[in-house]
Amino acid sequence: MWYGRTYHKISRWFASSQTCSACGCVNKKVKLLSIREWVCDYCGTIHQRDENAAKNILQQGLKELGLFA
Ligand SMILES: [Zn+2]
């Protein structure tokens, strides 16, 4: 991603903005780009869409590279 040669593109189908960065569940209701904030049905965490997506993309990238602890 940002370590030069270790650049890695995450799975295309990964729904970063719909996945709760706290518990990992996917909220299908969050598909409209107009939704900026949503609450996870499972763990109740309030997410800012873009911030949540950024966290998920980071976590997913590390996971796919086998670096996720
Ligand atoms: Zn959650």
N, CA, C, O and the ligand as a Tripos MOL2 file, in Angstrom:
@<TRIPOS>MOLECULE
protein
  277   275    70     0     0
PROTEIN
NO_CHARGES

@<TRIPOS>ATOM
      1 N           0.8240   -1.1930    0.0000 N.3       1 MET1
      2 CA          0.0000    0.0000    0.0000 C.3       1 MET1
      3 C           0.8620    1.2480    0.0000 C.2       1 MET1
      4 O           0.8450    2.0130   -0.9640 O.2       1 MET1
      5 N           1.6030    1.4600    1.0500 N.am      2 TRP2
      6 CA          2.4330    2.6530    1.0300 C.3       2 TRP2
      7 C           3.8920    2.3430    1.3650 C.2       2 TRP2
      8 O           4.6940    3.2490    1.5910 O.2       2 TRP2
      9 N           4.2230    1.0520    1.3940 N.am      3 TYR3
     10 CA          5.6160    0.6870    1.6470 C.3       3 TYR3
     11 C           6.3050    0.2880    0.3450 C.2       3 TYR3
     12 O           6.8990   -0.7870    0.2500 O.2       3 TYR3
     13 N           6.2190    1.1650   -0.6570 N.am      4 GLY4
     14 CA          6.9080    0.9020   -1.9110 C.3       4 GLY4
     15 C           6.5350   -0.4190   -2.5380 C.2       4 GLY4
     16 O           5.4230   -0.5780   -3.0430 O.2       4 GLY4
     17 N           7.4400   -1.3580   -2.5130 N.am      5 ARG5
     18 CA          7.2470   -2.6210   -3.1980 C.3       5 ARG5
     19 C           6.1560   -3.5100   -2.6120 C.2       5 ARG5
     20 O           5.7010   -4.4430   -3.2740 O.2       5 ARG5
     21 N           5.7360   -3.2390   -1.3930 N.am      6 THR6
     22 CA          4.7040   -4.0810   -0.7920 C.3       6 THR6
     23 C           3.2970   -3.5960   -1.1600 C.2       6 THR6
     24 O           2.3110   -4.0170   -0.5550 O.2       6 THR6
     25 N           3.2170   -2.7280   -2.1340 N.am      7 TYR7
     26 CA          1.9070   -2.2650   -2.6020 C.3       7 TYR7
     27 C           1.0020   -3.4550   -2.8780 C.2       7 TYR7
     28 O           1.4090   -4.4320   -3.5080 O.2       7 TYR7
     29 N          -0.2030   -3.3610   -2.4090 N.am      8 HIS8
     30 CA         -1.1320   -4.4670   -2.5710 C.3       8 HIS8
     31 C          -2.5270   -3.9170   -2.7740 C.2       8 HIS8
     32 O          -2.9800   -3.0400   -2.0380 O.2       8 HIS8
     33 N          -3.1970   -4.4410   -3.7780 N.am      9 LYS9
     34 CA         -4.5510   -3.9890   -4.0500 C.3       9 LYS9
     35 C          -5.5190   -4.9610   -3.3780 C.2       9 LYS9
     36 O          -5.4350   -6.1710   -3.5910 O.2       9 LYS9
     37 N          -6.4200   -4.4420   -2.5800 N.am     10 ILE10
     38 CA         -7.3500   -5.3290   -1.8800 C.3      10 ILE10
     39 C          -8.4640   -5.7950   -2.8010 C.2      10 ILE10
     40 O          -8.7060   -5.2080   -3.8560 O.2      10 ILE10
     41 N          -9.1300   -6.8450   -2.3920 N.am     11 SER11
     42 CA        -10.1960   -7.4530   -3.1800 C.3      11 SER11
     43 C         -11.2290   -6.4260   -3.6250 C.2      11 SER11
     44 O         -11.6980   -5.6050   -2.8370 O.2      11 SER11
     45 N         -11.5610   -6.4930   -4.8750 N.am     12 ARG12
     46 CA        -12.5260   -5.5730   -5.4610 C.3      12 ARG12
     47 C         -13.8930   -5.6280   -4.7930 C.2      12 ARG12
     48 O         -14.5780   -4.6150   -4.6470 O.2      12 ARG12
     49 N         -14.2660   -6.8210   -4.3960 N.am     13 TRP13
     50 CA        -15.6080   -7.0040   -3.8670 C.3      13 TRP13
     51 C         -15.7200   -6.6120   -2.3930 C.2      13 TRP13
     52 O         -16.8080   -6.6530   -1.8170 O.2      13 TRP13
     53 N         -14.6290   -6.2440   -1.8050 N.am     14 PHE14
     54 CA        -14.6680   -5.8920   -0.3950 C.3      14 PHE14
     55 C         -15.4640   -4.6010   -0.1880 C.2      14 PHE14
     56 O         -15.0950   -3.5400   -0.6920 O.2      14 PHE14
     57 N         -16.5770   -4.7160    0.5730 N.am     15 ALA15
     58 CA        -17.4690   -3.5770    0.7750 C.3      15 ALA15
     59 C         -17.0010   -2.7350    1.9550 C.2      15 ALA15
     60 O         -17.5500   -2.8190    3.0540 O.2      15 ALA15
     61 N         -15.9870   -1.9300    1.7110 N.am     16 SER16
     62 CA        -15.3640   -1.1970    2.8090 C.3      16 SER16
     63 C         -16.3000   -0.2700    3.5660 C.2      16 SER16
     64 O         -16.2320   -0.1820    4.7920 O.2      16 SER16
     65 N         -17.1730    0.4210    2.8460 N.am     17 SER17
     66 CA        -18.0300    1.3810    3.5400 C.3      17 SER17
     67 C         -19.2150    0.7220    4.2390 C.2      17 SER17
     68 O         -19.8760    1.3410    5.0720 O.2      17 SER17
     69 N         -19.4840   -0.5630    3.8860 N.am     18 GLN18
     70 CA        -20.6230   -1.2630    4.4850 C.3      18 GLN18
     71 C         -20.2300   -2.1870    5.6160 C.2      18 GLN18
     72 O         -21.0960   -2.7400    6.2930 O.2      18 GLN18
     73 N         -18.9430   -2.3610    5.8300 N.am     19 THR19
     74 CA        -18.4790   -3.3010    6.8370 C.3      19 THR19
     75 C         -18.1340   -2.5670    8.1320 C.2      19 THR19
     76 O         -17.4140   -1.5690    8.1200 O.2      19 THR19
     77 N         -18.6590   -3.0760    9.2470 N.am     20 CYS20
     78 CA        -18.3780   -2.4660   10.5430 C.3      20 CYS20
     79 C         -16.9180   -2.7090   10.8990 C.2      20 CYS20
     80 O         -16.4690   -3.8540   10.9390 O.2      20 CYS20
     81 N         -16.1830   -1.6450   11.1550 N.am     21 SER21
     82 CA        -14.7640   -1.7970   11.4640 C.3      21 SER21
     83 C         -14.5480   -2.3110   12.8810 C.2      21 SER21
     84 O         -13.4340   -2.6860   13.2480 O.2      21 SER21
     85 N         -15.6180   -2.3270   13.6800 N.am     22 ALA22
     86 CA        -15.5010   -2.8060   15.0540 C.3      22 ALA22
     87 C         -15.7780   -4.3000   15.1630 C.2      22 ALA22
     88 O         -15.0160   -5.0160   15.8130 O.2      22 ALA22
     89 N         -16.8630   -4.7920   14.5340 N.am     23 CYS23
     90 CA        -17.2120   -6.2110   14.6710 C.3      23 CYS23
     91 C         -17.1400   -6.9880   13.3700 C.2      23 CYS23
     92 O         -17.2140   -8.2170   13.3870 O.2      23 CYS23
     93 N         -16.9970   -6.3060   12.2430 N.am     24 GLY24
     94 CA        -16.8010   -7.0080   10.9740 C.3      24 GLY24
     95 C         -18.0730   -7.3940   10.2390 C.2      24 GLY24
     96 O         -18.0030   -7.9950    9.1670 O.2      24 GLY24
     97 N         -19.2280   -7.0640   10.7900 N.am     25 CYS25
     98 CA        -20.4650   -7.4180   10.0900 C.3      25 CYS25
     99 C         -20.7030   -6.4320    8.9400 C.2      25 CYS25
    100 O         -20.1920   -5.3130    8.9490 O.2      25 CYS25
    101 N         -21.4890   -6.8710    7.9520 N.am     26 VAL26
    102 CA        -21.7810   -6.0260    6.7960 C.3      26 VAL26
    103 C         -23.1980   -5.4870    6.9070 C.2      26 VAL26
    104 O         -24.1460   -6.2480    7.0990 O.2      26 VAL26
    105 N         -23.3350   -4.2030    6.7880 N.am     27 ASN27
    106 CA        -24.6370   -3.5620    6.8320 C.3      27 ASN27
    107 C         -25.0470   -3.2060    5.4140 C.2      27 ASN27
    108 O         -24.5600   -2.2300    4.8440 O.2      27 ASN27
    109 N         -25.9450   -4.0040    4.8460 N.am     28 LYS28
    110 CA        -26.3650   -3.8220    3.4520 C.3      28 LYS28
    111 C         -27.1220   -2.5200    3.2260 C.2      28 LYS28
    112 O         -27.2550   -2.0570    2.0930 O.2      28 LYS28
    113 N         -27.6130   -1.9380    4.3040 N.am     29 LYS29
    114 CA        -28.3750   -0.6920    4.1550 C.3      29 LYS29
    115 C         -27.4670    0.4690    3.7610 C.2      29 LYS29
    116 O         -27.9230    1.4620    3.1940 O.2      29 LYS29
    117 N         -26.1920    0.3350    4.0640 N.am     30 VAL30
    118 CA        -25.2510    1.4150    3.7720 C.3      30 VAL30
    119 C         -24.6950    1.2560    2.3650 C.2      30 VAL30
    120 O         -23.5530    0.8320    2.1830 O.2      30 VAL30
    121 N         -25.4990    1.5950    1.3840 N.am     31 LYS31
    122 CA        -25.0250    1.4900    0.0140 C.3      31 LYS31
    123 C         -25.1350    2.8220   -0.7140 C.2      31 LYS31
    124 O         -24.5060    3.0250   -1.7520 O.2      31 LYS31
    125 N         -25.9200    3.7080   -0.1750 N.am     32 LEU32
    126 CA        -26.0610    5.0180   -0.7970 C.3      32 LEU32
    127 C         -24.9240    5.9200   -0.3460 C.2      32 LEU32
    128 O         -24.6250    6.0130    0.8450 O.2      32 LEU32
    129 N         -24.3030    6.5730   -1.2910 N.am     33 LEU33
    130 CA        -23.1880    7.4480   -0.9540 C.3      33 LEU33
    131 C         -23.6330    8.6680   -0.1610 C.2      33 LEU33
    132 O         -22.8160    9.3770    0.4270 O.2      33 LEU33
    133 N         -24.9510    8.9000   -0.1550 N.am     34 SER34
    134 CA        -25.4660   10.0460    0.5950 C.3      34 SER34
    135 C         -25.4810    9.7830    2.1010 C.2      34 SER34
    136 O         -25.5800   10.7150    2.8990 O.2      34 SER34
    137 N         -25.3790    8.4880    2.4890 N.am     35 ILE35
    138 CA        -25.3420    8.1650    3.9140 C.3      35 ILE35
    139 C         -23.9280    8.4080    4.4350 C.2      35 ILE35
    140 O         -22.9820    7.7440    4.0140 O.2      35 ILE35
    141 N         -23.7940    9.3500    5.3380 N.am     36 ARG36
    142 CA        -22.4730    9.6790    5.8410 C.3      36 ARG36
    143 C         -22.2000    9.0650    7.2100 C.2      36 ARG36
    144 O         -21.0540    8.9400    7.6430 O.2      36 ARG36
    145 N         -23.2790    8.6920    7.8710 N.am     37 GLU37
    146 CA        -23.1350    8.1570    9.2210 C.3      37 GLU37
    147 C         -24.1170    7.0150    9.3950 C.2      37 GLU37
    148 O         -25.2610    7.1110    8.9490 O.2      37 GLU37
    149 N         -23.6920    5.9370   10.0340 N.am     38 TRP38
    150 CA        -24.6030    4.8190   10.2620 C.3      38 TRP38
    151 C         -24.2350    4.1100   11.5490 C.2      38 TRP38
    152 O         -23.1070    4.1950   12.0340 O.2      38 TRP38
    153 N         -25.2420    3.3930   12.1000 N.am     39 VAL39
    154 CA        -25.0510    2.6690   13.3430 C.3      39 VAL39
    155 C         -25.0950    1.1720   13.0490 C.2      39 VAL39
    156 O         -26.0130    0.6930   12.3830 O.2      39 VAL39
    157 N         -24.1150    0.4470   13.5390 N.am     40 CYS40
    158 CA        -24.0690   -0.9970   13.3220 C.3      40 CYS40
    159 C         -25.2130   -1.6710   14.0820 C.2      40 CYS40
    160 O         -25.4100   -1.4270   15.2720 O.2      40 CYS40
    161 N         -25.9680   -2.5240   13.3750 N.am     41 ASP41
    162 CA        -27.0900   -3.2450   13.9870 C.3      41 ASP41
    163 C         -26.6330   -4.2250   15.0530 C.2      41 ASP41
    164 O         -27.3860   -4.5490   15.9720 O.2      41 ASP41
    165 N         -25.4030   -4.6950   14.9320 N.am     42 TYR42
    166 CA        -24.9180   -5.7480   15.8220 C.3      42 TYR42
    167 C         -24.2120   -5.2330   17.0650 C.2      42 TYR42
    168 O         -24.4960   -5.6780   18.1770 O.2      42 TYR42
    169 N         -23.3010   -4.3060   16.8790 N.am     43 CYS43
    170 CA        -22.5350   -3.8610   18.0460 C.3      43 CYS43
    171 C         -22.8610   -2.4340   18.4640 C.2      43 CYS43
    172 O         -22.3810   -1.9640   19.4950 O.2      43 CYS43
    173 N         -23.6810   -1.7350   17.6640 N.am     44 GLY44
    174 CA        -24.1180   -0.4060   18.0480 C.3      44 GLY44
    175 C         -23.1100    0.7140   17.8560 C.2      44 GLY44
    176 O         -23.3400    1.8450   18.2840 O.2      44 GLY44
    177 N         -21.9960    0.3990   17.2120 N.am     45 THR45
    178 CA        -20.9840    1.4290   16.9770 C.3      45 THR45
    179 C         -21.4710    2.4280   15.9240 C.2      45 THR45
    180 O         -22.0310    2.0430   14.8980 O.2      45 THR45
    181 N         -21.2510    3.7000   16.1940 N.am     46 ILE46
    182 CA        -21.6210    4.7400   15.2290 C.3      46 ILE46
    183 C         -20.4210    4.9900   14.3210 C.2      46 ILE46
    184 O         -19.3180    5.2640   14.7940 O.2      46 ILE46
    185 N         -20.6490    4.8930   13.0110 N.am     47 HIS47
    186 CA        -19.5600    5.0380   12.0520 C.3      47 HIS47
    187 C         -19.7390    6.2530   11.1550 C.2      47 HIS47
    188 O         -20.8310    6.5340   10.6620 O.2      47 HIS47
    189 N         -18.6320    6.9660   10.9590 N.am     48 GLN48
    190 CA        -18.5800    7.9630    9.8940 C.3      48 GLN48
    191 C         -18.1800    7.1510    8.6740 C.2      48 GLN48
    192 O         -17.1570    6.4670    8.7050 O.2      48 GLN48
    193 N         -18.9530    7.2080    7.6090 N.am     49 ARG49
    194 CA        -18.7290    6.2950    6.4830 C.3      49 ARG49
    195 C         -17.2860    6.2970    5.9610 C.2      49 ARG49
    196 O         -16.6780    5.2370    5.8150 O.2      49 ARG49
    197 N         -16.7530    7.4550    5.6870 N.am     50 ASP50
    198 CA        -15.4200    7.5070    5.0950 C.3      50 ASP50
    199 C         -14.3320    7.0350    6.0450 C.2      50 ASP50
    200 O         -13.3790    6.3680    5.6420 O.2      50 ASP50
    201 N         -14.4910    7.3900    7.3100 N.am     51 GLU51
    202 CA        -13.5090    6.9860    8.3160 C.3      51 GLU51
    203 C         -13.5540    5.4700    8.5080 C.2      51 GLU51
    204 O         -12.5220    4.8080    8.6190 O.2      51 GLU51
    205 N         -14.7760    4.9420    8.5430 N.am     52 ASN52
    206 CA        -14.9600    3.4970    8.6920 C.3      52 ASN52
    207 C         -14.3720    2.7520    7.4950 C.2      52 ASN52
    208 O         -13.7260    1.7170    7.6550 O.2      52 ASN52
    209 N         -14.6020    3.2860    6.2980 N.am     53 ALA53
    210 CA        -14.0800    2.6560    5.0870 C.3      53 ALA53
    211 C         -12.5550    2.6330    5.1010 C.2      53 ALA53
    212 O         -11.9370    1.6410    4.7150 O.2      53 ALA53
    213 N         -11.9570    3.7310    5.5490 N.am     54 ALA54
    214 CA        -10.5020    3.8130    5.5990 C.3      54 ALA54
    215 C          -9.9250    2.7740    6.5560 C.2      54 ALA54
    216 O          -8.9160    2.1380    6.2510 O.2      54 ALA54
    217 N         -10.5610    2.6010    7.7100 N.am     55 LYS55
    218 CA        -10.1180    1.6060    8.6930 C.3      55 LYS55
    219 C         -10.2090    0.2000    8.1190 C.2      55 LYS55
    220 O          -9.3080   -0.6200    8.2940 O.2      55 LYS55
    221 N         -11.3140   -0.0610    7.4330 N.am     56 ASN56
    222 CA        -11.5270   -1.3780    6.8620 C.3      56 ASN56
    223 C         -10.5500   -1.6940    5.7430 C.2      56 ASN56
    224 O         -10.0720   -2.8220    5.6220 O.2      56 ASN56
    225 N         -10.2600   -0.6950    4.9310 N.am     57 ILE57
    226 CA         -9.3240   -0.9080    3.8240 C.3      57 ILE57
    227 C          -7.9360   -1.2230    4.3810 C.2      57 ILE57
    228 O          -7.2300   -2.0840    3.8560 O.2      57 ILE57
    229 N          -7.5600   -0.5360    5.4250 N.am     58 LEU58
    230 CA         -6.2730   -0.8070    6.0700 C.3      58 LEU58
    231 C          -6.2420   -2.2240    6.6460 C.2      58 LEU58
    232 O          -5.2980   -2.9770    6.4110 O.2      58 LEU58
    233 N          -7.2780   -2.5750    7.3960 N.am     59 GLN59
    234 CA         -7.3370   -3.9060    8.0090 C.3      59 GLN59
    235 C          -7.3720   -5.0130    6.9680 C.2      59 GLN59
    236 O          -6.6820   -6.0230    7.0990 O.2      59 GLN59
    237 N          -8.1790   -4.8150    5.9340 N.am     60 GLN60
    238 CA         -8.3130   -5.8250    4.8910 C.3      60 GLN60
    239 C          -6.9870   -6.0010    4.1450 C.2      60 GLN60
    240 O          -6.5940   -7.1240    3.8290 O.2      60 GLN60
    241 N          -6.3180   -4.9160    3.8730 N.am     61 GLY61
    242 CA         -5.0270   -4.9790    3.1860 C.3      61 GLY61
    243 C          -4.0210   -5.7680    3.9940 C.2      61 GLY61
    244 O          -3.2960   -6.5960    3.4420 O.2      61 GLY61
    245 N          -3.9650   -5.5280    5.2900 N.am     62 LEU62
    246 CA         -3.0350   -6.2380    6.1680 C.3      62 LEU62
    247 C          -3.3940   -7.7120    6.2460 C.2      62 LEU62
    248 O          -2.5160   -8.5750    6.2620 O.2      62 LEU62
    249 N          -4.7040   -7.9970    6.2940 N.am     63 LYS63
    250 CA         -5.1850   -9.3690    6.3640 C.3      63 LYS63
    251 C          -4.7650  -10.1570    5.1210 C.2      63 LYS63
    252 O          -4.2730  -11.2820    5.2120 O.2      63 LYS63
    253 N          -4.9710   -9.5430    3.9740 N.am     64 GLU64
    254 CA         -4.6550  -10.2330    2.7260 C.3      64 GLU64
    255 C          -3.1480  -10.4130    2.5240 C.2      64 GLU64
    256 O          -2.7150  -11.3110    1.8020 O.2      64 GLU64
    257 N          -2.3750   -9.5730    3.1530 N.am     65 LEU65
    258 CA         -0.9250   -9.7020    3.0770 C.3      65 LEU65
    259 C          -0.4020  -10.6510    4.1530 C.2      65 LEU65
    260 O           0.7870  -10.9670    4.1960 O.2      65 LEU65
    261 N          -1.3110  -11.0990    5.0210 N.am     66 GLY66
    262 CA         -0.9070  -12.0100    6.0850 C.3      66 GLY66
    263 C          -0.1940  -11.3120    7.2220 C.2      66 GLY66
    264 O           0.5360  -11.9420    7.9870 O.2      66 GLY66
    265 N          -0.4040  -10.0030    7.3340 N.am     67 LEU67
    266 CA          0.2740   -9.2340    8.3710 C.3      67 LEU67
    267 C          -0.6350   -8.9090    9.5420 C.2      67 LEU67
    268 O          -0.2080   -8.3370   10.5450 O.2      67 LEU67
    269 N          -1.8960   -9.2840    9.3920 N.am     68 PHE68
    270 CA         -2.8690   -8.9480   10.4270 C.3      68 PHE68
    271 C          -2.7240   -9.8780   11.6140 C.2      68 PHE68
    272 O          -2.8080  -11.0970   11.4660 O.2      68 PHE68
    273 N          -2.5100   -9.3230   12.7670 N.am     69 ALA69
    274 CA         -2.2770  -10.1390   13.9550 C.3      69 ALA69
    275 C          -3.5910  -10.6490   14.5420 C.2      69 ALA69
    276 O          -3.5840  -11.3550   15.5510 O.2      69 ALA69
    277 ZN        -20.5040   -3.7270   14.4200 Zn       70 ZN70
@<TRIPOS>BOND
     1     1     2 1
     2     2     3 1
     3     3     4 2
     4     3     5 am
     5     5     6 1
     6     6     7 1
     7     7     8 2
     8     7     9 am
     9     9    10 1
    10    10    11 1
    11    11    12 2
    12    11    13 am
    13    13    14 1
    14    14    15 1
    15    15    16 2
    16    15    17 am
    17    17    18 1
    18    18    19 1
    19    19    20 2
    20    19    21 am
    21    21    22 1
    22    22    23 1
    23    23    24 2
    24    23    25 am
    25    25    26 1
    26    26    27 1
    27    27    28 2
    28    27    29 am
    29    29    30 1
    30    30    31 1
    31    31    32 2
    32    31    33 am
    33    33    34 1
    34    34    35 1
    35    35    36 2
    36    35    37 am
    37    37    38 1
    38    38    39 1
    39    39    40 2
    40    39    41 am
    41    41    42 1
    42    42    43 1
    43    43    44 2
    44    43    45 am
    45    45    46 1
    46    46    47 1
    47    47    48 2
    48    47    49 am
    49    49    50 1
    50    50    51 1
    51    51    52 2
    52    51    53 am
    53    53    54 1
    54    54    55 1
    55    55    56 2
    56    55    57 am
    57    57    58 1
    58    58    59 1
    59    59    60 2
    60    59    61 am
    61    61    62 1
    62    62    63 1
    63    63    64 2
    64    63    65 am
    65    65    66 1
    66    66    67 1
    67    67    68 2
    68    67    69 am
    69    69    70 1
    70    70    71 1
    71    71    72 2
    72    71    73 am
    73    73    74 1
    74    74    75 1
    75    75    76 2
    76    75    77 am
    77    77    78 1
    78    78    79 1
    79    79    80 2
    80    79    81 am
    81    81    82 1
    82    82    83 1
    83    83    84 2
    84    83    85 am
    85    85    86 1
    86    86    87 1
    87    87    88 2
    88    87    89 am
    89    89    90 1
    90    90    91 1
    91    91    92 2
    92    91    93 am
    93    93    94 1
    94    94    95 1
    95    95    96 2
    96    95    97 am
    97    97    98 1
    98    98    99 1
    99    99   100 2
   100    99   101 am
   101   101   102 1
   102   102   103 1
   103   103   104 2
   104   103   105 am
   105   105   106 1
   106   106   107 1
   107   107   108 2
   108   107   109 am
   109   109   110 1
   110   110   111 1
   111   111   112 2
   112   111   113 am
   113   113   114 1
   114   114   115 1
   115   115   116 2
   116   115   117 am
   117   117   118 1
   118   118   119 1
   119   119   120 2
   120   119   121 am
   121   121   122 1
   122   122   123 1
   123   123   124 2
   124   123   125 am
   125   125   126 1
   126   126   127 1
   127   127   128 2
   128   127   129 am
   129   129   130 1
   130   130   131 1
   131   131   132 2
   132   131   133 am
   133   133   134 1
   134   134   135 1
   135   135   136 2
   136   135   137 am
   137   137   138 1
   138   138   139 1
   139   139   140 2
   140   139   141 am
   141   141   142 1
   142   142   143 1
   143   143   144 2
   144   143   145 am
   145   145   146 1
   146   146   147 1
   147   147   148 2
   148   147   149 am
   149   149   150 1
   150   150   151 1
   151   151   152 2
   152   151   153 am
   153   153   154 1
   154   154   155 1
   155   155   156 2
   156   155   157 am
   157   157   158 1
   158   158   159 1
   159   159   160 2
   160   159   161 am
   161   161   162 1
   162   162   163 1
   163   163   164 2
   164   163   165 am
   165   165   166 1
   166   166   167 1
   167   167   168 2
   168   167   169 am
   169   169   170 1
   170   170   171 1
   171   171   172 2
   172   171   173 am
   173   173   174 1
   174   174   175 1
   175   175   176 2
   176   175   177 am
   177   177   178 1
   178   178   179 1
   179   179   180 2
   180   179   181 am
   181   181   182 1
   182   182   183 1
   183   183   184 2
   184   183   185 am
   185   185   186 1
   186   186   187 1
   187   187   188 2
   188   187   189 am
   189   189   190 1
   190   190   191 1
   191   191   192 2
   192   191   193 am
   193   193   194 1
   194   194   195 1
   195   195   196 2
   196   195   197 am
   197   197   198 1
   198   198   199 1
   199   199   200 2
   200   199   201 am
   201   201   202 1
   202   202   203 1
   203   203   204 2
   204   203   205 am
   205   205   206 1
   206   206   207 1
   207   207   208 2
   208   207   209 am
   209   209   210 1
   210   210   211 1
   211   211   212 2
   212   211   213 am
   213   213   214 1
   214   214   215 1
   215   215   216 2
   216   215   217 am
   217   217   218 1
   218   218   219 1
   219   219   220 2
   220   219   221 am
   221   221   222 1
   222   222   223 1
   223   223   224 2
   224   223   225 am
   225   225   226 1
   226   226   227 1
   227   227   228 2
   228   227   229 am
   229   229   230 1
   230   230   231 1
   231   231   232 2
   232   231   233 am
   233   233   234 1
   234   234   235 1
   235   235   236 2
   236   235   237 am
   237   237   238 1
   238   238   239 1
   239   239   240 2
   240   239   241 am
   241   241   242 1
   242   242   243 1
   243   243   244 2
   244   243   245 am
   245   245   246 1
   246   246   247 1
   247   247   248 2
   248   247   249 am
   249   249   250 1
   250   250   251 1
   251   251   252 2
   252   251   253 am
   253   253   254 1
   254   254   255 1
   255   255   256 2
   256   255   257 am
   257   257   258 1
   258   258   259 1
   259   259   260 2
   260   259   261 am
   261   261   262 1
   262   262   263 1
   263   263   264 2
   264   263   265 am
   265   265   266 1
   266   266   267 1
   267   267   268 2
   268   267   269 am
   269   269   270 1
   270   270   271 1
   271   271   272 2
   272   271   273 am
   273   273   274 1
   274   274   275 1
   275   275   276 2
@<TRIPOS>SUBSTRUCTURE
     1 MET1         2 RESIDUE 1 A MET
     2 TRP2         6 RESIDUE 1 A TRP
     3 TYR3        10 RESIDUE 1 A TYR
     4 GLY4        14 RESIDUE 1 A GLY
     5 ARG5        18 RESIDUE 1 A ARG
     6 THR6        22 RESIDUE 1 A THR
     7 TYR7        26 RESIDUE 1 A TYR
     8 HIS8        30 RESIDUE 1 A HIS
     9 LYS9        34 RESIDUE 1 A LYS
    10 ILE10       38 RESIDUE 1 A ILE
    11 SER11       42 RESIDUE 1 A SER
    12 ARG12       46 RESIDUE 1 A ARG
    13 TRP13       50 RESIDUE 1 A TRP
    14 PHE14       54 RESIDUE 1 A PHE
    15 ALA15       58 RESIDUE 1 A ALA
    16 SER16       62 RESIDUE 1 A SER
    17 SER17       66 RESIDUE 1 A SER
    18 GLN18       70 RESIDUE 1 A GLN
    19 THR19       74 RESIDUE 1 A THR
    20 CYS20       78 RESIDUE 1 A CYS
    21 SER21       82 RESIDUE 1 A SER
    22 ALA22       86 RESIDUE 1 A ALA
    23 CYS23       90 RESIDUE 1 A CYS
    24 GLY24       94 RESIDUE 1 A GLY
    25 CYS25       98 RESIDUE 1 A CYS
    26 VAL26      102 RESIDUE 1 A VAL
    27 ASN27      106 RESIDUE 1 A ASN
    28 LYS28      110 RESIDUE 1 A LYS
    29 LYS29      114 RESIDUE 1 A LYS
    30 VAL30      118 RESIDUE 1 A VAL
    31 LYS31      122 RESIDUE 1 A LYS
    32 LEU32      126 RESIDUE 1 A LEU
    33 LEU33      130 RESIDUE 1 A LEU
    34 SER34      134 RESIDUE 1 A SER
    35 ILE35      138 RESIDUE 1 A ILE
    36 ARG36      142 RESIDUE 1 A ARG
    37 GLU37      146 RESIDUE 1 A GLU
    38 TRP38      150 RESIDUE 1 A TRP
    39 VAL39      154 RESIDUE 1 A VAL
    40 CYS40      158 RESIDUE 1 A CYS
    41 ASP41      162 RESIDUE 1 A ASP
    42 TYR42      166 RESIDUE 1 A TYR
    43 CYS43      170 RESIDUE 1 A CYS
    44 GLY44      174 RESIDUE 1 A GLY
    45 THR45      178 RESIDUE 1 A THR
    46 ILE46      182 RESIDUE 1 A ILE
    47 HIS47      186 RESIDUE 1 A HIS
    48 GLN48      190 RESIDUE 1 A GLN
    49 ARG49      194 RESIDUE 1 A ARG
    50 ASP50      198 RESIDUE 1 A ASP
    51 GLU51      202 RESIDUE 1 A GLU
    52 ASN52      206 RESIDUE 1 A ASN
    53 ALA53      210 RESIDUE 1 A ALA
    54 ALA54      214 RESIDUE 1 A ALA
    55 LYS55      218 RESIDUE 1 A LYS
    56 ASN56      222 RESIDUE 1 A ASN
    57 ILE57      226 RESIDUE 1 A ILE
    58 LEU58      230 RESIDUE 1 A LEU
    59 GLN59      234 RESIDUE 1 A GLN
    60 GLN60      238 RESIDUE 1 A GLN
    61 GLY61      242 RESIDUE 1 A GLY
    62 LEU62      246 RESIDUE 1 A LEU
    63 LYS63      250 RESIDUE 1 A LYS
    64 GLU64      254 RESIDUE 1 A GLU
    65 LEU65      258 RESIDUE 1 A LEU
    66 GLY66      262 RESIDUE 1 A GLY
    67 LEU67      266 RESIDUE 1 A LEU
    68 PHE68      270 RESIDUE 1 A PHE
    69 ALA69      274 RESIDUE 1 A ALA
    70 ZN70       277 GROUP 0 **** ****
